[in-house]
Amino acid sequence: MFNIGTLYYAENRVIKMIVYDPFWKTMKERGLTTYQLINRHGYSSHTIHRLRHNKGISTSLINELCILLGCRGEDILLFLPETEKNKRSV
């Protein structure tokens, strides 16, 4: 098994350890849309794509999003150990 960002490869399958499901919930609670993130706050559509598909992002971006949304890290991302991830559909 080896690490590449938030992905681990084991036995020819990809295990996503970090997901951004809480981010979408927090955005909805704050009444913020992806359109607003892109057009008012200057985030790229590529960044939105990375979040939507649970790709790796920088801690700097996590910090910016926490400041923008007035929240904590756990309101942006969720760490799922492999055993929990197996219970969810990827």
Helices and strands as residue ranges (DSSP letters): E 2-4, E 7-10, E 13-16, E 18-19, H 21-30, H 34-39, H 45-52, H 59-69, G 73-75, E 78-79, H 82-85
